[in-house]
Amino acid sequence: MAVYHRIWLSHLSRPSATEVDLMVKAFEAGNELRYITSFASPMLKQDGFENAYIDLVSKSQMTNVDYEQFGLKRLGDSFPDASYSVLLERLSESNIFVAAREDRVFDESLELAIRQFQTIYGLNDDGIIGPNTIEWLNKSASDKLTDLSA
């Protein structure tokens, strides 16, 4: 435990004199909780964040097949069979469920699901599957936890 504690602390930068002063004043005024929570990620306030986080913890030991696509995908586009299945699987891992279409067309329900996914992970919720969305679709649950807790 002591070794882990030292490793973790070695990654933290030393606080500035101003930060130490603000912390002391907060504790003297009895505002410890407000001071500490001021460092929390703004994503903690997003709808669905807590459920997504809890789910990621339970899935952090799983390995995934990467979702792959070329270019952007948006409403009206179609998907190759393999990537469509992987996309729906990635969304379901974040508790976002979309009924599969036989024609594998990017429809309104998939666009809404992509927007939900983007919102949960703090991305631009434009409903378009681009590089940032693909990156988050392919992150392991462990990596998502690490990024969201930063």
LUMTI-83756 format. One record per residue (C-alpha): x, y, z; residue in one letter. Coordinates in steps of 0.25 Angstrom, whole numbers, plus 2048, in hexadecimal, padded with zeros to 3 digits. Example, Ala and Ser with C-alpha at 12.3 -4.5 7.8 and 13.67 -1.06 7.14 Angstrom:
2
{{831, 7EE, 81F}, 'A'}
{{837, 7FC, 81D}, 'S'}
//
This chain:
150
{{800, 800, 800}, 'M'}
{{80B, 80A, 803}, 'A'}
{{812, 807, 7F6}, 'V'}
{{805, 80A, 7EE}, 'Y'}
{{803, 817, 7F6}, 'H'}
{{811, 81C, 7F3}, 'R'}
{{80F, 818, 7E4}, 'I'}
{{802, 820, 7E4}, 'W'}
{{807, 82C, 7EB}, 'L'}
{{813, 82C, 7E1}, 'S'}
{{80A, 830, 7D6}, 'H'}
{{804, 83C, 7DD}, 'L'}
{{80A, 84A, 7DC}, 'S'}
{{80D, 852, 7E8}, 'R'}
{{802, 85C, 7EB}, 'P'}
{{805, 86B, 7E9}, 'S'}
{{805, 874, 7F5}, 'A'}
{{7F8, 87A, 7F0}, 'T'}
{{7F1, 86C, 7F0}, 'E'}
{{7F7, 869, 7FE}, 'V'}
{{7F1, 877, 803}, 'D'}
{{7E4, 874, 7FD}, 'L'}
{{7E3, 866, 803}, 'M'}
{{7E7, 86B, 811}, 'V'}
{{7DC, 876, 810}, 'K'}
{{7D2, 86D, 80C}, 'A'}
{{7D5, 863, 817}, 'F'}
{{7D5, 86F, 821}, 'E'}
{{7C7, 873, 81C}, 'A'}
{{7C2, 865, 81D}, 'G'}
{{7C0, 864, 80E}, 'N'}
{{7C9, 858, 80C}, 'E'}
{{7BE, 850, 804}, 'L'}
{{7BC, 85C, 7FA}, 'R'}
{{7CB, 85E, 7F8}, 'Y'}
{{7CD, 84F, 7F5}, 'I'}
{{7C1, 84E, 7EC}, 'T'}
{{7C6, 85A, 7E4}, 'S'}
{{7D1, 851, 7DE}, 'F'}
{{7C6, 847, 7D9}, 'A'}
{{7C5, 845, 7CA}, 'S'}
{{7B9, 84C, 7C4}, 'P'}
{{7B5, 83F, 7BD}, 'M'}
{{7B0, 83B, 7CB}, 'L'}
{{7A4, 844, 7C9}, 'K'}
{{7A0, 83D, 7BC}, 'Q'}
{{793, 835, 7BB}, 'D'}
{{797, 826, 7BB}, 'G'}
{{7A5, 828, 7C0}, 'F'}
{{7A4, 821, 7CD}, 'E'}
{{79D, 815, 7C6}, 'N'}
{{7A7, 815, 7BB}, 'A'}
{{7B3, 815, 7C5}, 'Y'}
{{7AD, 80A, 7CE}, 'I'}
{{7AB, 802, 7C1}, 'D'}
{{7B9, 804, 7BD}, 'L'}
{{7BF, 7FF, 7CA}, 'V'}
{{7B8, 7F2, 7C8}, 'S'}
{{7BD, 7F1, 7B9}, 'K'}
{{7CB, 7F6, 7BC}, 'S'}
{{7D1, 7E7, 7BB}, 'Q'}
{{7CB, 7E5, 7AD}, 'M'}
{{7D2, 7E5, 7A0}, 'T'}
{{7CC, 7EB, 793}, 'N'}
{{7CD, 7EA, 784}, 'V'}
{{7CF, 7F8, 77F}, 'D'}
{{7C4, 7FF, 777}, 'Y'}
{{7CA, 803, 769}, 'E'}
{{7C5, 80D, 75E}, 'Q'}
{{7CA, 815, 753}, 'F'}
{{7C6, 824, 753}, 'G'}
{{7BA, 829, 75B}, 'L'}
{{7AD, 822, 75D}, 'K'}
{{7A0, 82A, 75E}, 'R'}
{{791, 829, 75C}, 'L'}
{{78E, 821, 74F}, 'G'}
{{79B, 81A, 74E}, 'D'}
{{79C, 80B, 74D}, 'S'}
{{7A6, 802, 755}, 'F'}
{{7AE, 7F5, 751}, 'P'}
{{7A8, 7EA, 759}, 'D'}
{{7B4, 7E7, 762}, 'A'}
{{7B5, 7F6, 766}, 'S'}
{{7A6, 7F8, 769}, 'Y'}
{{7A6, 7EC, 772}, 'S'}
{{7B2, 7F1, 77A}, 'V'}
{{7AC, 800, 77B}, 'L'}
{{79F, 7FB, 781}, 'L'}
{{7A7, 7F2, 78A}, 'E'}
{{7B0, 7FE, 78F}, 'R'}
{{7A3, 806, 791}, 'L'}
{{79D, 7FB, 799}, 'S'}
{{7A9, 7FB, 7A2}, 'E'}
{{7A5, 809, 7A6}, 'S'}
{{797, 805, 7A8}, 'N'}
{{792, 80B, 79B}, 'I'}
{{78A, 801, 793}, 'F'}
{{786, 803, 785}, 'V'}
{{77E, 7F8, 77D}, 'A'}
{{786, 7F3, 772}, 'A'}
{{781, 7F5, 764}, 'R'}
{{783, 7EB, 759}, 'E'}
{{787, 7F5, 74F}, 'D'}
{{792, 7FB, 759}, 'R'}
{{78E, 80A, 756}, 'V'}
{{791, 815, 75F}, 'F'}
{{783, 819, 763}, 'D'}
{{77D, 823, 76D}, 'E'}
{{77D, 819, 779}, 'S'}
{{78C, 816, 776}, 'L'}
{{78F, 825, 775}, 'E'}
{{788, 827, 783}, 'L'}
{{790, 81C, 789}, 'A'}
{{79D, 822, 784}, 'I'}
{{799, 830, 78A}, 'R'}
{{796, 829, 797}, 'Q'}
{{7A4, 822, 797}, 'F'}
{{7AB, 82F, 793}, 'Q'}
{{7A3, 837, 79E}, 'T'}
{{7A7, 82C, 7A9}, 'I'}
{{7B6, 82D, 7A5}, 'Y'}
{{7B7, 83C, 7A4}, 'G'}
{{7B8, 83C, 795}, 'L'}
{{7B1, 846, 78B}, 'N'}
{{7A3, 840, 78A}, 'D'}
{{7A2, 842, 77B}, 'D'}
{{79D, 833, 778}, 'G'}
{{7A8, 831, 76E}, 'I'}
{{7B2, 826, 770}, 'I'}
{{7C0, 82D, 76E}, 'G'}
{{7CE, 82B, 774}, 'P'}
{{7CA, 82F, 782}, 'N'}
{{7BE, 826, 783}, 'T'}
{{7C6, 81A, 77D}, 'I'}
{{7D1, 81C, 787}, 'E'}
{{7C7, 81C, 792}, 'W'}
{{7BF, 810, 78C}, 'L'}
{{7CD, 808, 78C}, 'N'}
{{7D2, 80C, 79A}, 'K'}
{{7D2, 801, 7A4}, 'S'}
{{7C9, 803, 7B0}, 'A'}
{{7D5, 804, 7B8}, 'S'}
{{7DA, 810, 7AF}, 'D'}
{{7CD, 816, 7AF}, 'K'}
{{7CD, 816, 7BF}, 'L'}
{{7DB, 81C, 7BF}, 'T'}
{{7D7, 827, 7B5}, 'D'}
{{7CA, 82A, 7BC}, 'L'}
{{7D0, 82B, 7CA}, 'S'}
{{7DB, 835, 7C5}, 'A'}
//
